Amino acid sequence: MGPEIKEMEAQLAEYVGVKHCVSCSSGTDALLMPLLAWDVGPGDAVFTTPFTFIATAEVIQLLGATPIFVDIDPKTYNISPELLDESIAQVIEAGELNPKVVIPVDLFGLPADYAAIELIEKKYDIKILEDAAQGFGGQIDDRLAGSFGDAASTSFFPAKPLGCYGDGGAIFTDDDDLYEKLVSVRVHGKGGDKYDNVRIGLNGRMDTLQAAIVLEKFTLFPTEVKLRNKVADQYSALLSDRVVVPEVSSGYTSVWAQYSILAKDADDRASLQAKLKEAGIPSAVYYPKPLHQQTAFNHLDYKDGDFPVSEEMSQRIFSLPMHPYLETADIEKICKVLNS
């Protein structure tokens, strides 16, 4: 909690356009802390996508709440607002759980459809926790990722567009009451001093060294977002005849945490990845198995076929090298291999 922590929090809050930024020890804790502050627990339903990293749903289960998965839009890979509305209505009708929070994920750097999700929030009086772990730097019109919903979380894991040299995260909010609770939760539910514990919290502090690294890297970040978009545009122009390239709707800006494309099917993906590997070019699959098919969530009794879009995407999707300083010659080489 050295001086760089407050300096980083102030700069990031100003950048995002919110009143408060609370740094923490990881992107996972950045998701867990608001749920703790909102007293999410047994009997509560928290809605999210199965097409994401486990941390998004893990924090729900850690608190004893029930993750309710909702399938994704096949073009953006983000949670489908239409299916979200249906899912909340079904939970209310069943009467066993209390719909409490929705956690949309800004997957691969593209913000979710918050205009539609915020209407659903008002309709059902639930909270929105934006998972901007991959989305920090993304934008919808003049609103930046991190400014949507009641609170937003992000990650500074080294692989993220704005990464530190270890683990780190942050939470953004305009809610003064939530801010005070998050500051308490971050240090074991601290009240007046560290031996006055007014709630259950955790050790969620971010290392000062990591904040100093984020501050230095942040000086380049707005420029790097533009460079990432330039790389993505080059990829899309060269690959659109061979694979399905990512779609970014008018008014949206992705930060391209990953540049992910769709092969025709699993066999085509395996073939393309093998060609890339042979040429010394890395690729990766995000995500090979949706969360409802993970052993950790067997108790939720989902079955294969429950989320057909997520299941199909997991068989076809893979990601290419992406960073702000990827040379045009390298992009052309990668695309030549894929198009050959």
KETOR-729326 format. One line per field, with one value per residue (C-alpha): residue number from 0; residue in one letter; chain; x, y, z. Coordinates in Angstrom, 1 decimal. Layout:
# residues N
num NUM / ...
residuo a / ...
cadena A / ...
east X / ...
north Y / ...
up Z / ...
//
This chain:
# residues 340
num 0 / 1 / 2 / 3 / 4 / 5 / 6 / 7 / 8 / 9 / 10 / 11 / 12 / 13 / 14 / 15 / 16 / 17 / 18 / 19 / 20 / 21 / 22 / 23 / 24 / 25 / 26 / 27 / 28 / 29 / 30 / 31 / 32 / 33 / 34 / 35 / 36 / 37 / 38 / 39 / 40 / 41 / 42 / 43 / 44 / 45 / 46 / 47 / 48 / 49 / 50 / 51 / 52 / 53 / 54 / 55 / 56 / 57 / 58 / 59 / 60 / 61 / 62 / 63 / 64 / 65 / 66 / 67 / 68 / 69 / 70 / 71 / 72 / 73 / 74 / 75 / 76 / 77 / 78 / 79 / 80 / 81 / 82 / 83 / 84 / 85 / 86 / 87 / 88 / 89 / 90 / 91 / 92 / 93 / 94 / 95 / 96 / 97 / 98 / 99 / 100 / 101 / 102 / 103 / 104 / 105 / 106 / 107 / 108 / 109 / 110 / 111 / 112 / 113 / 114 / 115 / 116 / 117 / 118 / 119 / 120 / 121 / 122 / 123 / 124 / 125 / 126 / 127 / 128 / 129 / 130 / 131 / 132 / 133 / 134 / 135 / 136 / 137 / 138 / 139 / 140 / 141 / 142 / 143 / 144 / 145 / 146 / 147 / 148 / 149 / 150 / 151 / 152 / 153 / 154 / 155 / 156 / 157 / 158 / 159 / 160 / 161 / 162 / 163 / 164 / 165 / 166 / 167 / 168 / 169 / 170 / 171 / 172 / 173 / 174 / 175 / 176 / 177 / 178 / 179 / 180 / 181 / 182 / 183 / 184 / 185 / 186 / 187 / 188 / 189 / 190 / 191 / 192 / 193 / 194 / 195 / 196 / 197 / 198 / 199 / 200 / 201 / 202 / 203 / 204 / 205 / 206 / 207 / 208 / 209 / 210 / 211 / 212 / 213 / 214 / 215 / 216 / 217 / 218 / 219 / 220 / 221 / 222 / 223 / 224 / 225 / 226 / 227 / 228 / 229 / 230 / 231 / 232 / 233 / 234 / 235 / 236 / 237 / 238 / 239 / 240 / 241 / 242 / 243 / 244 / 245 / 246 / 247 / 248 / 249 / 250 / 251 / 252 / 253 / 254 / 255 / 256 / 257 / 258 / 259 / 260 / 261 / 262 / 263 / 264 / 265 / 266 / 267 / 268 / 269 / 270 / 271 / 272 / 273 / 274 / 275 / 276 / 277 / 278 / 279 / 280 / 281 / 282 / 283 / 284 / 285 / 286 / 287 / 288 / 289 / 290 / 291 / 292 / 293 / 294 / 295 / 296 / 297 / 298 / 299 / 300 / 301 / 302 / 303 / 304 / 305 / 306 / 307 / 308 / 309 / 310 / 311 / 312 / 313 / 314 / 315 / 316 / 317 / 318 / 319 / 320 / 321 / 322 / 323 / 324 / 325 / 326 / 327 / 328 / 329 / 330 / 331 / 332 / 333 / 334 / 335 / 336 / 337 / 338 / 339
residuo m / g / p / e / i / k / e / m / e / a / q / l / a / e / y / v / g / v / k / h / c / v / s / c / s / s / g / t / d / a / l / l / m / p / l / l / a / w / d / v / g / p / g / d / a / v / f / t / t / p / f / t / f / i / a / t / a / e / v / i / q / l / l / g / a / t / p / i / f / v / d / i / d / p / k / t / y / n / i / s / p / e / l / l / d / e / s / i / a / q / v / i / e / a / g / e / l / n / p / k / v / v / i / p / v / d / l / f / g / l / p / a / d / y / a / a / i / e / l / i / e / k / k / y / d / i / k / i / l / e / d / a / a / q / g / f / g / g / q / i / d / d / r / l / a / g / s / f / g / d / a / a / s / t / s / f / f / p / a / k / p / l / g / c / y / g / d / g / g / a / i / f / t / d / d / d / d / l / y / e / k / l / v / s / v / r / v / h / g / k / g / g / d / k / y / d / n / v / r / i / g / l / n / g / r / m / d / t / l / q / a / a / i / v / l / e / k / f / t / l / f / p / t / e / v / k / l / r / n / k / v / a / d / q / y / s / a / l / l / s / d / r / v / v / v / p / e / v / s / s / g / y / t / s / v / w / a / q / y / s / i / l / a / k / d / a / d / d / r / a / s / l / q / a / k / l / k / e / a / g / i / p / s / a / v / y / y / p / k / p / l / h / q / q / t / a / f / n / h / l / d / y / k / d / g / d / f / p / v / s / e / e / m / s / q / r / i / f / s / l / p / m / h / p / y / l / e / t / a / d / i / e / k / i / c / k / v / l / n / s
cadena A / A / A / A / A / A / A / A / A / A / A / A / A / A / A / A / A / A / A / A / A / A / A / A / A / A / A / A / A / A / A / A / A / A / A / A / A / A / A / A / A / A / A / A / A / A / A / A / A / A / A / A / A / A / A / A / A / A / A / A / A / A / A / A / A / A / A / A / A / A / A / A / A / A / A / A / A / A / A / A / A / A / A / A / A / A / A / A / A / A / A / A / A / A / A / A / A / A / A / A / A / A / A / A / A / A / A / A / A / A / A / A / A / A / A / A / A / A / A / A / A / A / A / A / A / A / A / A / A / A / A / A / A / A / A / A / A / A / A / A / A / A / A / A / A / A / A / A / A / A / A / A / A / A / A / A / A / A / A / A / A / A / A / A / A / A / A / A / A / A / A / A / A / A / A / A / A / A / A / A / A / A / A / A / A / A / A / A / A / A / A / A / A / A / A / A / A / A / A / A / A / A / A / A / A / A / A / A / A / A / A / A / A / A / A / A / A / A / A / A / A / A / A / A / A / A / A / A / A / A / A / A / A / A / A / A / A / A / A / A / A / A / A / A / A / A / A / A / A / A / A / A / A / A / A / A / A / A / A / A / A / A / A / A / A / A / A / A / A / A / A / A / A / A / A / A / A / A / A / A / A / A / A / A / A / A / A / A / A / A / A / A / A / A / A / A / A / A / A / A / A / A / A / A / A / A / A / A / A / A / A / A / A / A / A / A / A / A / A / A / A / A / A / A / A / A / A / A / A / A / A / A / A / A / A / A / A / A / A / A
east 0.0 / 2.8 / 2.3 / 2.3 / -0.9 / -3.0 / -1.3 / -2.2 / -5.8 / -6.2 / -4.8 / -6.9 / -10.1 / -9.6 / -8.9 / -12.0 / -14.2 / -15.4 / -15.1 / -13.2 / -10.6 / -9.6 / -6.5 / -6.2 / -4.0 / -5.5 / -8.2 / -9.9 / -10.0 / -11.3 / -14.4 / -14.6 / -14.5 / -17.6 / -19.6 / -18.4 / -19.3 / -22.8 / -23.2 / -23.7 / -24.0 / -26.1 / -29.5 / -28.4 / -28.2 / -25.3 / -25.5 / -22.5 / -21.2 / -19.7 / -17.3 / -14.7 / -11.9 / -13.0 / -12.2 / -15.5 / -17.6 / -15.2 / -15.8 / -19.6 / -19.2 / -16.6 / -19.3 / -21.8 / -24.0 / -25.1 / -23.6 / -26.3 / -24.7 / -26.1 / -25.0 / -23.1 / -23.7 / -22.0 / -20.6 / -19.1 / -18.6 / -20.1 / -23.2 / -26.4 / -28.8 / -31.9 / -30.9 / -29.9 / -33.4 / -35.0 / -32.7 / -33.5 / -37.2 / -36.8 / -35.0 / -37.7 / -40.4 / -38.7 / -38.6 / -35.7 / -32.9 / -32.8 / -31.4 / -28.6 / -25.9 / -25.0 / -21.3 / -20.9 / -17.4 / -15.7 / -14.2 / -11.0 / -11.1 / -14.6 / -17.1 / -20.4 / -23.7 / -24.2 / -27.0 / -29.2 / -27.8 / -28.4 / -32.1 / -32.3 / -30.7 / -33.5 / -36.2 / -35.2 / -33.5 / -30.2 / -26.6 / -24.0 / -20.4 / -18.4 / -15.6 / -13.2 / -10.2 / -9.6 / -11.5 / -9.6 / -9.0 / -12.0 / -14.8 / -18.5 / -18.9 / -17.3 / -17.6 / -14.6 / -14.6 / -14.6 / -17.3 / -20.3 / -22.6 / -22.5 / -18.9 / -16.2 / -13.1 / -9.9 / -6.7 / -3.1 / -1.8 / 1.2 / -0.6 / -3.3 / -3.1 / -2.1 / -0.1 / 2.2 / 5.1 / 3.0 / -0.6 / -2.7 / -6.1 / -8.5 / -12.2 / -14.0 / -17.2 / -19.1 / -20.8 / -19.3 / -20.8 / -19.4 / -16.0 / -15.9 / -16.8 / -14.2 / -11.4 / -12.5 / -12.8 / -9.3 / -7.7 / -9.5 / -12.8 / -11.0 / -12.9 / -11.2 / -7.9 / -6.5 / -7.7 / -11.2 / -12.9 / -16.4 / -16.9 / -15.3 / -12.8 / -9.5 / -5.9 / -6.4 / -3.7 / -1.7 / 2.1 / 3.4 / 6.1 / 3.4 / 1.6 / 4.8 / 5.1 / 1.5 / 2.0 / 5.0 / 3.3 / 0.2 / 2.1 / 2.2 / -1.2 / -3.5 / -1.0 / -0.8 / -4.6 / -4.4 / -1.5 / -3.4 / -6.4 / -4.0 / -2.7 / -6.2 / -7.3 / -4.3 / -5.2 / -8.8 / -8.1 / -5.8 / -7.7 / -11.4 / -11.5 / -10.1 / -11.5 / -14.2 / -12.6 / -13.8 / -16.7 / -16.7 / -20.0 / -20.2 / -19.4 / -17.4 / -13.6 / -11.8 / -8.5 / -7.7 / -6.5 / -6.6 / -7.1 / -9.3 / -10.6 / -12.9 / -11.9 / -14.6 / -14.5 / -12.3 / -10.4 / -9.7 / -8.5 / -6.1 / -4.8 / -4.3 / -2.6 / -0.3 / 0.7 / 1.5 / 3.5 / 5.5 / 6.3 / 7.4 / 4.3 / 2.5 / -1.3 / -3.6 / -7.2 / -9.4 / -11.3 / -11.2 / -13.9 / -16.8 / -17.4 / -20.6 / -18.5 / -15.8 / -15.7 / -15.7 / -19.3 / -20.7 / -23.0 / -25.0 / -26.3 / -25.8 / -25.3 / -23.7 / -25.9 / -27.2 / -25.1 / -24.7 / -23.0 / -20.3 / -19.8 / -19.4 / -17.1 / -14.8 / -14.3 / -13.5 / -11.8 / -8.1 / -6.0 / -3.0 / -0.1 / -1.2 / 0.7 / 1.1 / 4.5 / 3.8 / 5.5 / 3.6 / 6.0 / 5.2 / 1.5 / 1.8 / 3.9 / 1.3 / -1.6 / 0.3 / 0.7 / -3.1 / -4.1 / -1.8
north 0.0 / 2.4 / 5.8 / 4.3 / 2.4 / 5.6 / 7.2 / 4.3 / 4.2 / 7.9 / 7.7 / 4.6 / 6.0 / 9.2 / 7.2 / 5.0 / 8.0 / 6.7 / 8.1 / 5.2 / 2.6 / 0.0 / -2.0 / -5.6 / -8.6 / -10.3 / -10.2 / -13.0 / -11.0 / -8.1 / -10.2 / -11.7 / -8.5 / -6.8 / -10.0 / -10.1 / -6.4 / -7.1 / -10.1 / -12.6 / -16.1 / -19.3 / -18.9 / -16.3 / -16.8 / -15.1 / -15.2 / -15.4 / -17.0 / -20.5 / -19.3 / -17.7 / -18.5 / -20.3 / -17.3 / -15.6 / -18.5 / -19.7 / -16.7 / -17.3 / -20.8 / -19.8 / -17.7 / -20.5 / -18.8 / -20.6 / -19.9 / -19.8 / -20.0 / -18.2 / -18.9 / -16.4 / -14.4 / -16.3 / -13.1 / -11.4 / -14.4 / -12.3 / -13.2 / -13.0 / -10.4 / -12.2 / -15.5 / -13.6 / -12.2 / -15.6 / -17.2 / -14.7 / -15.1 / -18.9 / -18.6 / -16.3 / -18.6 / -21.6 / -19.7 / -21.5 / -18.9 / -15.1 / -13.4 / -11.1 / -10.3 / -10.7 / -10.9 / -10.1 / -10.8 / -8.5 / -11.4 / -11.1 / -7.3 / -6.5 / -5.0 / -6.9 / -5.4 / -3.1 / -1.1 / -4.2 / -5.6 / -2.4 / -2.5 / -6.1 / -4.9 / -2.3 / -4.8 / -7.3 / -5.1 / -7.0 / -5.8 / -5.8 / -6.7 / -6.1 / -8.6 / -6.4 / -8.6 / -8.8 / -5.7 / -2.8 / -0.2 / -1.3 / 1.2 / 1.6 / 5.1 / 7.4 / 5.0 / 3.0 / -0.6 / -0.5 / 2.2 / -0.2 / -1.6 / -1.1 / -2.2 / -3.5 / -5.6 / -5.9 / -7.9 / -6.8 / -10.4 / -10.1 / -11.5 / -8.7 / -5.6 / -3.6 / -6.1 / -5.9 / -8.4 / -10.6 / -10.7 / -7.6 / -6.3 / -3.4 / -2.6 / 0.5 / 2.1 / 5.3 / 4.0 / 5.7 / 3.1 / 0.2 / 1.9 / 2.1 / -1.6 / -2.6 / -0.8 / -2.7 / -6.1 / -5.7 / -5.8 / -8.5 / -6.5 / -3.8 / -1.1 / 1.7 / -0.2 / -3.6 / -5.2 / -3.9 / -6.3 / -5.2 / -7.9 / -10.9 / -9.9 / -11.2 / -10.2 / -8.5 / -5.9 / -5.2 / -5.1 / -1.5 / -2.8 / -4.0 / -0.7 / 1.1 / -1.2 / -0.5 / 3.3 / 3.1 / 0.9 / 3.0 / 5.9 / 3.9 / 2.2 / 4.5 / 4.4 / 0.6 / 0.2 / 2.0 / -0.2 / -3.4 / -2.2 / -1.7 / -5.2 / -6.6 / -4.7 / -6.1 / -9.7 / -9.3 / -7.9 / -10.8 / -13.7 / -13.0 / -15.4 / -18.3 / -18.2 / -16.3 / -13.2 / -11.3 / -8.9 / -5.5 / -3.6 / 0.1 / 2.2 / -0.5 / -0.6 / -3.8 / -3.8 / -7.2 / -9.1 / -12.0 / -12.0 / -15.1 / -16.7 / -19.5 / -22.5 / -24.5 / -27.3 / -29.0 / -30.9 / -27.7 / -26.0 / -28.8 / -28.6 / -24.9 / -25.0 / -27.8 / -25.6 / -22.7 / -24.8 / -26.2 / -22.7 / -21.8 / -19.7 / -20.1 / -20.3 / -21.1 / -22.1 / -19.9 / -21.9 / -25.6 / -26.6 / -24.4 / -24.1 / -26.2 / -29.1 / -28.7 / -31.2 / -28.4 / -27.6 / -31.1 / -30.5 / -27.9 / -30.8 / -29.1 / -31.5 / -31.4 / -29.5 / -27.0 / -24.2 / -25.1 / -21.8 / -22.0 / -25.7 / -25.0 / -22.1 / -24.1 / -26.6 / -24.0 / -21.1 / -20.4 / -17.3 / -15.9 / -13.9 / -10.4 / -7.5 / -3.8 / -4.2 / -7.1 / -6.2 / -6.1 / -8.7 / -11.1 / -10.6 / -11.3 / -14.4 / -15.7 / -15.1 / -16.7 / -19.9 / -19.9 / -19.1 / -21.6
up 0.0 / -0.9 / -2.6 / -6.1 / -5.2 / -4.7 / -7.7 / -9.9 / -8.6 / -9.3 / -12.9 / -13.8 / -12.4 / -14.4 / -17.5 / -17.2 / -16.2 / -12.7 / -9.2 / -7.6 / -8.4 / -5.8 / -6.6 / -5.5 / -5.7 / -8.8 / -11.4 / -9.5 / -6.3 / -8.3 / -9.1 / -5.6 / -3.7 / -5.1 / -4.6 / -0.9 / -0.5 / -1.9 / 0.5 / -2.3 / -0.9 / -0.6 / -2.2 / -4.7 / -8.5 / -10.4 / -14.1 / -16.4 / -19.6 / -19.8 / -22.5 / -20.3 / -17.9 / -14.8 / -12.5 / -13.6 / -12.3 / -9.6 / -7.4 / -7.5 / -6.2 / -3.6 / -1.9 / -1.9 / -4.6 / -7.7 / -11.1 / -13.8 / -17.3 / -20.3 / -23.9 / -26.0 / -29.2 / -32.0 / -33.5 / -30.4 / -28.1 / -25.3 / -23.2 / -25.2 / -23.7 / -25.1 / -23.5 / -20.2 / -20.0 / -20.5 / -18.0 / -15.2 / -15.9 / -15.6 / -12.3 / -10.9 / -12.1 / -10.4 / -7.2 / -5.6 / -6.1 / -5.8 / -9.0 / -7.5 / -10.1 / -13.7 / -14.7 / -18.4 / -19.8 / -22.2 / -24.0 / -26.0 / -25.4 / -26.8 / -24.4 / -24.0 / -25.1 / -22.0 / -23.5 / -23.6 / -20.3 / -18.4 / -19.5 / -18.1 / -14.8 / -14.4 / -15.4 / -12.7 / -10.2 / -10.2 / -10.2 / -13.0 / -12.3 / -15.6 / -16.0 / -17.9 / -17.2 / -21.0 / -21.9 / -20.2 / -22.9 / -24.9 / -25.6 / -26.6 / -28.1 / -25.5 / -22.6 / -21.6 / -20.4 / -16.6 / -16.5 / -17.1 / -14.5 / -10.7 / -10.6 / -13.0 / -12.4 / -14.4 / -14.3 / -14.7 / -15.2 / -17.5 / -20.6 / -20.4 / -22.6 / -19.6 / -17.5 / -14.6 / -13.8 / -11.6 / -10.3 / -9.8 / -10.4 / -9.9 / -9.3 / -10.7 / -9.4 / -8.9 / -5.8 / -2.7 / -0.3 / -2.4 / -2.5 / 1.3 / 1.6 / -1.0 / 0.9 / 4.0 / 2.2 / 0.7 / 4.2 / 6.1 / 6.5 / 8.4 / 10.3 / 12.2 / 12.3 / 11.3 / 14.6 / 14.2 / 11.7 / 10.7 / 8.0 / 6.4 / 3.9 / 2.5 / 2.0 / -1.3 / -1.4 / -4.6 / -4.3 / -4.6 / -7.0 / -9.4 / -9.2 / -10.1 / -13.2 / -14.2 / -13.9 / -16.2 / -18.8 / -18.6 / -20.2 / -23.4 / -23.1 / -25.1 / -28.0 / -27.7 / -28.0 / -31.3 / -32.4 / -31.4 / -33.6 / -36.5 / -36.1 / -35.9 / -39.1 / -41.0 / -39.9 / -40.8 / -44.2 / -45.1 / -43.5 / -44.2 / -47.2 / -45.3 / -41.8 / -39.9 / -38.5 / -35.4 / -35.8 / -34.0 / -34.3 / -35.1 / -32.0 / -30.3 / -29.9 / -28.9 / -27.1 / -28.7 / -25.7 / -28.1 / -31.9 / -32.3 / -35.5 / -36.4 / -38.4 / -40.3 / -37.7 / -35.2 / -37.9 / -39.8 / -36.7 / -35.9 / -39.5 / -39.4 / -35.9 / -37.2 / -40.2 / -37.9 / -35.5 / -38.5 / -39.5 / -35.9 / -35.2 / -31.9 / -31.5 / -28.6 / -28.0 / -25.7 / -24.5 / -25.4 / -22.9 / -21.8 / -18.0 / -17.9 / -19.1 / -16.5 / -13.6 / -11.0 / -12.1 / -12.4 / -9.5 / -11.5 / -13.7 / -17.0 / -19.9 / -23.4 / -25.8 / -23.1 / -24.5 / -28.2 / -29.3 / -26.6 / -27.4 / -31.2 / -30.7 / -28.4 / -31.2 / -33.9 / -32.2 / -31.9 / -31.4 / -33.3 / -32.0 / -30.9 / -29.4 / -30.3 / -31.9 / -34.3 / -37.6 / -40.9 / -42.3 / -39.5 / -39.9 / -43.6 / -42.9 / -40.4 / -42.9 / -45.8 / -43.8 / -42.9 / -46.5 / -48.2
//
